[in-house]
């Protein structure tokens, strides 16, 4: 380690704080926290280090070290997170997914309570259930709940504006409180059953369903009995006791698997809730930190914000500054939290399961990387490229009746999405009604940004969504930028289409690649490696374009924007209450005055303005329509 660093550290305070190792250009290499700054940083300064990868890169690259002292250990941990987010140090842990877990929120004080999806647990008197690791898990849970205990699941804007039951009532998934077909007492019975299921106490619900099934069978109502039997079986599957049971209720277990070169780590986080293995999360990290520093860096990030903190966390190695982290987690939980390295018993078996999950995840990722490499090589052979394309851009255009045309660009690097280089473009009005002109503008603007160095690197391959027409437009755009033919390989990807006359037996064609200079497109076999790669790119570009287009459609101007006293918040309030701009227009003055948060004077101005505005001037967007694709398979993506 550099002598000036050693001398500097000797004068560090022996107090809580954060330290930052920097390189010759002042960029942050590693940020850490400690309850005793001088002692902690001195441990990195032994001559020659102790063989850990962490010390090797610091010894090679560190030119300086800074510190920030704080009053408490808790402040040190929070400050470390702030500095990591701001300075983005090279060797700290970076989690791709930093969202909180999903929760179900139920507030019984509402007129007709229903389960809402939220990511924050608040002290607001409502009941919370979860967390759930994925939206898919929540949907499965709610689907089951509405089978055995039907409840409303529509937003207030829809609920308050219904005049007749929806289809969910017809199939027995909602009791239709919106139109008064259920009493609050009967609705509360369903609420109690649903919350009992979520808390793992489904015995009374099962008993009721079995009694109803027996009664239906005695009355020879066999279809009803079959439906009840299916509900019972689904509920029993959820209630089955798993083979793996946590020792003390709620427990998180972290498994770790490191690649042979030590630069890549896979983390498997198993979450036990109420004695059952409920869900798992996995993280792929590129880091050379040793296990104790890695876990000391990772644990605070796993439980930032309003994430649930269990009373026990099982890890494969003792994290650095473990007491500091335990105190911080205990403050979040409001009770003691223990971070343990188990030596025997069930917790050790849980850790072994987590470690094996981490190893299998890494093996699956390696297999996927090999498949992606094969796909790149096969695509290069099809397109006669000199080498497999590592960086691929794909562009798509989305429009509705020639209005609000937008384009998207997505980027894949080594077969994986590189979302830092995704871009969205608003197409000029003069090109909005012309698919080819819109694509030409999108390609020109996207590639110019790469050439000017203000955006991503120039891709190894450019894919445009469409056929020969879009490909020709892309070629004109590249030529206008001074790129010679073939300097940037570009192809058009046309979707499969139905062949044959209407009424006859029709067959679906293959996906096709249009290549400059080739009169006949290349047909891709469904499921082949090149097909999987290019369709994944096209579908991602299509999704990204449609998302942007819908956002713009949702911002369409209306007469509400010109009414004094109606800003974004009150506009949202009105739309939630009445469901749509047309609903606001149809509301009476008394109904507008009854909206909480809307002053009477503003309600009167809204009523006068909408009554005076022509019906066509309310400003609701037109419904999207799909254009017929051309015979060559061209045509941009449509919502």
KAQUI-V892826 format. One record per backbone hydrogen bond with DSSP energy under -1.0 kcal/mol. NH is the residue of the N-H (numbers start at 1). CO is the residue of the C=O. E is the energy in kcal/mol with one decimal. If there is no record, write none. Layout:
nh=NH co=CO e=E
nh=NH co=CO e=E
//
This chain:
nh=6 co=2 e=-1.8
nh=7 co=3 e=-2.6
nh=8 co=4 e=-1.9
nh=9 co=5 e=-2.6
nh=10 co=6 e=-1.4
nh=11 co=8 e=-1.3
nh=12 co=9 e=-2.0
nh=15 co=13 e=-1.2
nh=17 co=34 e=-2.2
nh=18 co=68 e=-2.3
nh=19 co=32 e=-2.3
nh=20 co=66 e=-2.3
nh=21 co=30 e=-2.5
nh=22 co=64 e=-2.6
nh=23 co=27 e=-2.0
nh=26 co=23 e=-1.7
nh=29 co=21 e=-3.6
nh=30 co=21 e=-1.2
nh=32 co=19 e=-2.4
nh=34 co=17 e=-2.1
nh=37 co=15 e=-2.2
nh=38 co=13 e=-1.5
nh=40 co=36 e=-2.2
nh=41 co=37 e=-2.6
nh=42 co=38 e=-2.0
nh=43 co=39 e=-1.0
nh=44 co=41 e=-1.6
nh=45 co=42 e=-1.7
nh=49 co=46 e=-2.4
nh=56 co=52 e=-1.5
nh=57 co=53 e=-1.9
nh=58 co=54 e=-1.7
nh=59 co=55 e=-2.6
nh=60 co=56 e=-1.5
nh=61 co=57 e=-2.4
nh=62 co=58 e=-2.0
nh=63 co=22 e=-3.0
nh=64 co=22 e=-1.6
nh=66 co=20 e=-2.7
nh=68 co=18 e=-2.5
nh=70 co=16 e=-2.1
nh=76 co=72 e=-1.5
nh=77 co=73 e=-2.0
nh=78 co=74 e=-2.0
nh=79 co=75 e=-2.6
nh=80 co=76 e=-2.2
nh=81 co=77 e=-1.6
nh=82 co=78 e=-1.8
nh=83 co=79 e=-2.6
nh=84 co=80 e=-2.5
nh=85 co=81 e=-2.1
nh=86 co=82 e=-1.8
nh=87 co=83 e=-3.2
nh=88 co=84 e=-1.9
nh=90 co=28 e=-1.6
nh=91 co=29 e=-3.0
nh=102 co=132 e=-1.8
nh=103 co=118 e=-3.1
nh=104 co=129 e=-2.8
nh=105 co=116 e=-2.9
nh=106 co=127 e=-2.7
nh=110 co=107 e=-1.5
nh=116 co=105 e=-2.4
nh=118 co=103 e=-2.3
nh=124 co=122 e=-1.6
nh=127 co=106 e=-3.2
nh=129 co=104 e=-2.3
nh=132 co=102 e=-3.0
nh=138 co=134 e=-1.5
nh=139 co=135 e=-2.6
nh=140 co=136 e=-2.2
nh=141 co=137 e=-2.0
nh=142 co=138 e=-2.9
nh=143 co=139 e=-2.5
nh=144 co=140 e=-2.0
nh=145 co=141 e=-2.5
nh=146 co=142 e=-2.5
nh=148 co=144 e=-1.8
nh=149 co=145 e=-3.3
nh=159 co=155 e=-3.0
nh=160 co=156 e=-2.6
nh=161 co=158 e=-1.1
nh=170 co=166 e=-1.1
nh=171 co=167 e=-1.5
nh=172 co=169 e=-1.4
nh=173 co=168 e=-3.2
nh=179 co=176 e=-1.1
nh=180 co=177 e=-1.2
nh=181 co=176 e=-2.0
nh=187 co=183 e=-2.2
nh=188 co=184 e=-2.3
nh=189 co=185 e=-1.3
nh=190 co=186 e=-1.4
nh=191 co=187 e=-2.0
nh=192 co=188 e=-2.6
nh=193 co=189 e=-2.0
nh=194 co=190 e=-2.5
nh=195 co=191 e=-2.6
nh=196 co=192 e=-2.0
nh=197 co=193 e=-2.1
nh=198 co=194 e=-2.2
nh=199 co=195 e=-1.6
nh=200 co=197 e=-1.6
nh=201 co=196 e=-3.1
nh=206 co=202 e=-2.7
nh=207 co=203 e=-2.4
nh=208 co=204 e=-2.2
nh=209 co=205 e=-2.5
nh=210 co=206 e=-2.6
nh=211 co=207 e=-2.2
nh=212 co=208 e=-2.5
nh=213 co=209 e=-2.4
nh=214 co=210 e=-2.4
nh=215 co=211 e=-2.4
nh=216 co=212 e=-2.5
nh=217 co=213 e=-2.2
nh=218 co=214 e=-2.2
nh=219 co=215 e=-1.7
nh=220 co=217 e=-1.4
nh=221 co=216 e=-3.2
nh=222 co=220 e=-1.4
nh=225 co=221 e=-2.2
nh=226 co=222 e=-2.3
nh=227 co=223 e=-2.0
nh=228 co=224 e=-2.3
nh=229 co=225 e=-2.3
nh=230 co=226 e=-2.2
nh=231 co=227 e=-1.9
nh=232 co=228 e=-2.4
nh=233 co=229 e=-2.5
nh=234 co=230 e=-2.2
nh=235 co=231 e=-2.4
nh=236 co=232 e=-2.5
nh=237 co=233 e=-2.0
nh=238 co=234 e=-1.6
nh=239 co=235 e=-1.7
nh=251 co=272 e=-2.1
nh=252 co=312 e=-2.1
nh=253 co=270 e=-2.6
nh=254 co=314 e=-2.9
nh=255 co=268 e=-3.2
nh=257 co=266 e=-2.3
nh=259 co=264 e=-2.5
nh=262 co=259 e=-1.6
nh=265 co=285 e=-3.1
nh=266 co=257 e=-2.9
nh=267 co=283 e=-2.9
nh=268 co=255 e=-2.2
nh=269 co=281 e=-3.6
nh=270 co=253 e=-2.9
nh=271 co=279 e=-2.8
nh=272 co=251 e=-3.3
nh=273 co=276 e=-2.9
nh=276 co=273 e=-1.2
nh=278 co=271 e=-2.3
nh=278 co=276 e=-1.0
nh=279 co=271 e=-1.3
nh=281 co=269 e=-2.3
nh=283 co=267 e=-2.4
nh=285 co=265 e=-3.3
nh=287 co=263 e=-1.0
nh=294 co=290 e=-3.0
nh=295 co=291 e=-2.7
nh=296 co=292 e=-1.7
nh=297 co=293 e=-1.9
nh=298 co=294 e=-2.4
nh=299 co=295 e=-2.5
nh=302 co=298 e=-1.8
nh=303 co=299 e=-1.0
nh=307 co=304 e=-1.1
nh=313 co=338 e=-2.7
nh=314 co=252 e=-3.0
nh=315 co=340 e=-2.7
nh=320 co=292 e=-2.5
nh=325 co=321 e=-2.0
nh=326 co=322 e=-2.7
nh=327 co=323 e=-2.3
nh=328 co=324 e=-2.1
nh=329 co=325 e=-2.7
nh=330 co=326 e=-2.5
nh=331 co=327 e=-2.0
nh=332 co=328 e=-1.7
nh=333 co=329 e=-2.6
nh=334 co=330 e=-2.8
nh=338 co=311 e=-2.5
nh=340 co=313 e=-2.6
nh=349 co=345 e=-1.6
nh=350 co=346 e=-2.7
nh=351 co=347 e=-2.2
nh=352 co=348 e=-2.3
nh=353 co=349 e=-2.1
nh=354 co=350 e=-2.3
nh=355 co=351 e=-2.9
nh=356 co=352 e=-2.3
nh=357 co=353 e=-2.3
nh=358 co=354 e=-2.2
nh=359 co=355 e=-2.2
nh=360 co=356 e=-2.7
nh=361 co=357 e=-2.3
nh=362 co=358 e=-2.1
nh=363 co=359 e=-2.2
nh=364 co=360 e=-2.6
nh=365 co=361 e=-2.4
nh=366 co=362 e=-2.4
nh=367 co=363 e=-2.2
nh=368 co=364 e=-2.4
nh=369 co=365 e=-2.5
nh=370 co=366 e=-2.1
nh=371 co=367 e=-2.2
nh=372 co=368 e=-2.4
nh=373 co=369 e=-2.2
nh=374 co=370 e=-2.1
nh=375 co=371 e=-2.3
nh=376 co=372 e=-2.3
nh=377 co=373 e=-2.2
nh=378 co=374 e=-2.5
nh=379 co=375 e=-2.5
nh=380 co=376 e=-2.3
nh=381 co=377 e=-2.0
nh=382 co=378 e=-2.1
nh=383 co=379 e=-2.3
nh=385 co=380 e=-2.5
nh=392 co=412 e=-2.7
nh=393 co=461 e=-2.3
nh=394 co=410 e=-2.0
nh=395 co=463 e=-2.4
nh=396 co=408 e=-1.9
nh=398 co=406 e=-2.8
nh=400 co=403 e=-1.5
nh=403 co=400 e=-2.3
nh=406 co=398 e=-2.7
nh=407 co=425 e=-2.8
nh=408 co=396 e=-2.5
nh=409 co=423 e=-2.8
nh=410 co=394 e=-2.3
nh=412 co=392 e=-2.5
nh=413 co=416 e=-2.8
nh=414 co=390 e=-2.9
nh=416 co=413 e=-1.4
nh=418 co=411 e=-3.2
nh=421 co=418 e=-2.0
nh=422 co=419 e=-1.2
nh=423 co=409 e=-2.4
nh=425 co=407 e=-2.9
nh=427 co=405 e=-2.0
nh=431 co=428 e=-1.7
nh=432 co=429 e=-1.0
nh=434 co=431 e=-1.5
nh=438 co=434 e=-2.6
nh=439 co=435 e=-2.2
nh=440 co=436 e=-2.5
nh=441 co=437 e=-2.3
nh=442 co=438 e=-2.3
nh=443 co=439 e=-2.7
nh=444 co=440 e=-2.4
nh=445 co=441 e=-2.6
nh=446 co=442 e=-2.4
nh=447 co=443 e=-2.7
nh=448 co=444 e=-2.1
nh=449 co=445 e=-1.7
nh=450 co=446 e=-1.2
nh=451 co=447 e=-2.6
nh=452 co=448 e=-2.6
nh=454 co=449 e=-1.5
nh=460 co=391 e=-2.7
nh=461 co=391 e=-1.2
nh=462 co=489 e=-2.5
nh=463 co=393 e=-2.8
nh=464 co=491 e=-2.4
nh=465 co=395 e=-2.3
nh=466 co=493 e=-2.1
nh=471 co=467 e=-2.3
nh=472 co=468 e=-2.5
nh=473 co=469 e=-1.9
nh=474 co=470 e=-2.3
nh=475 co=471 e=-2.3
nh=476 co=472 e=-2.1
nh=477 co=473 e=-2.0
nh=478 co=474 e=-2.3
nh=479 co=475 e=-2.3
nh=480 co=476 e=-2.1
nh=482 co=479 e=-1.7
nh=483 co=478 e=-2.1
nh=487 co=484 e=-2.4
nh=491 co=462 e=-2.2
nh=492 co=514 e=-2.4
nh=493 co=464 e=-2.7
nh=494 co=512 e=-2.6
nh=499 co=507 e=-3.5
nh=504 co=501 e=-1.9
nh=507 co=499 e=-1.5
nh=509 co=497 e=-3.4
nh=512 co=494 e=-2.1
nh=513 co=522 e=-2.7
nh=514 co=492 e=-3.3
nh=518 co=515 e=-2.0
nh=522 co=513 e=-2.9
nh=524 co=511 e=-2.9
nh=528 co=525 e=-2.1
nh=532 co=528 e=-2.4
nh=533 co=529 e=-2.0
nh=534 co=530 e=-2.5
nh=535 co=531 e=-2.2
nh=536 co=532 e=-1.5
nh=537 co=533 e=-1.7
nh=538 co=534 e=-2.6
nh=539 co=535 e=-2.8
nh=540 co=536 e=-1.9
nh=541 co=537 e=-2.5
nh=542 co=538 e=-2.5
nh=543 co=539 e=-2.5
nh=544 co=540 e=-2.5
nh=545 co=541 e=-2.4
nh=546 co=542 e=-2.4
nh=547 co=543 e=-2.3
nh=548 co=544 e=-1.7
nh=549 co=545 e=-2.6
nh=550 co=546 e=-2.8
nh=551 co=547 e=-1.8
nh=552 co=548 e=-2.2
nh=553 co=549 e=-2.4
nh=554 co=550 e=-2.2
nh=556 co=553 e=-1.4
nh=561 co=558 e=-1.4
nh=562 co=559 e=-1.1
nh=563 co=560 e=-1.4
nh=566 co=563 e=-2.0
nh=571 co=567 e=-2.4
nh=572 co=568 e=-2.3
nh=573 co=569 e=-2.2
nh=574 co=570 e=-2.3
nh=575 co=571 e=-2.4
nh=576 co=572 e=-2.6
nh=577 co=573 e=-1.9
nh=578 co=574 e=-2.6
nh=579 co=575 e=-1.7
nh=584 co=580 e=-1.9
nh=585 co=581 e=-2.3
nh=586 co=582 e=-2.0
nh=592 co=588 e=-2.1
nh=593 co=589 e=-2.5
nh=594 co=590 e=-1.4
nh=595 co=592 e=-1.3
nh=598 co=595 e=-1.8
nh=603 co=599 e=-2.5
nh=604 co=600 e=-2.2
nh=605 co=601 e=-1.8
nh=606 co=602 e=-2.6
nh=607 co=603 e=-2.3
nh=608 co=604 e=-2.3
nh=609 co=605 e=-2.5
nh=610 co=606 e=-2.5
nh=611 co=607 e=-1.8
nh=612 co=608 e=-1.7
nh=613 co=609 e=-1.4
nh=617 co=614 e=-1.8
nh=630 co=634 e=-1.3
nh=633 co=630 e=-2.0
//
